[in-house]
Amino acid sequence: MSVQFTFGNEEEFLLLANKQPFVMPLNQLRAEPDCPAGQWSHEAHQGMLEHATPVCFSLQSLHQHILQSRAFLARVSQSMQLELYCGGTHPSLDWPALQMTPDYQAVVDEYQDTVKALTLFGMHTHIGISDNSLLVQVFNGLRPYLAPLLALSANSPFYRGRDTGLCSYRAMQFLLMPRTGTPPLIRSVQAEQARIQELLQRGCIHKAASIWTDARLHPLYNTIEVRICDMQTAPEDAAALAVLTAAIAIWLAQQLANGQQPDHGDDWLLREDRWQAARRGLAATLQHKDAAEAVTVFWHRMLDKLMPLLQQHQVALVADTIKSMLQHGGGAAIQRQNMKTNQQPQMALVT
């Protein structure tokens, strides 16, 4: 294919000192001799730290950058005697007691307690495609894969000291915000830009990025940004999920090049799948138009389809990681077992 693909990934971490959120000095972080490429920034709540990889031109590079940034942050945290938490929600943080980052004051003024309560940590994978028409077609084709990705990544069963009964409480808590959830179909990049411009002109939003659906066309980068995944505790799981998401986009583009139109999904069934994924994680059942399918069966079937592509891009090891995640029941199950055994949350795993 002559179309050029680019990739990137963002991860939202939580740093703690003596069980309290710790604001990492960014200049100190960037001054470390082995600080990886990419961008470090503070998020809305104090103690939240985001890393965005540089633009990657291969799946291999994407995988490597995520592992490098994870290893670096774990080392720095350990040297500063900090705890590094990687999960969709922290089990015991109490949001009314948390301070917001000053740069987010305008956001707080607009959204009030809805944004204050979002002590949530996600992983966002970006896919750039040089052809805008193909970008839109792949975006629409990705919609049925968002709920399966949520089920696979679900890693937020606890919130404010309680077991919520969900596998991804983050996914449901985020729906408190406007302009969230399953994204609508997009006609074109120009139509999406016009829709955002109209919202800005009406005063409904104050910046173009104030649309937080599970996937969106990023208004600044012109990428597909898949936002559905919870943060992963293990670095290799995070890297595998990002590569898997990007590989599905490449595979959809290949299907389109071969004249096969992807299923865009039914809105009601997609929303039902989203709920089932958030509620049950890898025990969820997906509702296809003609039949139902266990999400684990879906992923084994999908990995078989993707394997030639993963081998071609020299990231076949990702399939083994995904199969291991399926076998172990997902992050939420591991968190619950860890809490039952140790009575404390599992911090970041360093590999």
Salt bridges, closest charged atoms under 4 A:
GLU10 OE1 - HIS124 ND1 3.96
GLU10 OE2 - HIS126 NE2 2.47
GLU11 OE2 - ARG70 NH2 2.80
GLU32 OE1 - ARG75 NH2 3.20
ASP34 OD1 - ARG75 NH2 2.76
GLU83 OE2 - LYS19 NZ 3.19
ASP94 OD1 - ARG160 NH2 2.61
GLU110 OE1 - HIS206 NE2 3.78
ASP113 OD1 - LYS116 NZ 3.91
ASP163 OD2 - ARG336 NE 2.88
GLU192 OE2 - ARG195 NH2 2.51
GLU198 OE2 - ARG202 NE 2.95
ASP214 OD2 - ARG274 NE 2.67
GLU225 OE2 - HIS124 ND1 3.17
GLU225 OE2 - HIS126 NE2 3.69
GLU225 OE1 - ARG216 NE 2.55
GLU225 OE2 - ARG227 NH1 3.31
ASP230 OD1 - ARG170 NH1 2.97
ASP263 OD1 - LYS289 NZ 3.84
ASP267 OD1 - ARG143 NH2 2.91
GLU293 OE1 - HIS288 NE2 2.80
GLU293 OE1 - ARG301 NH2 2.84
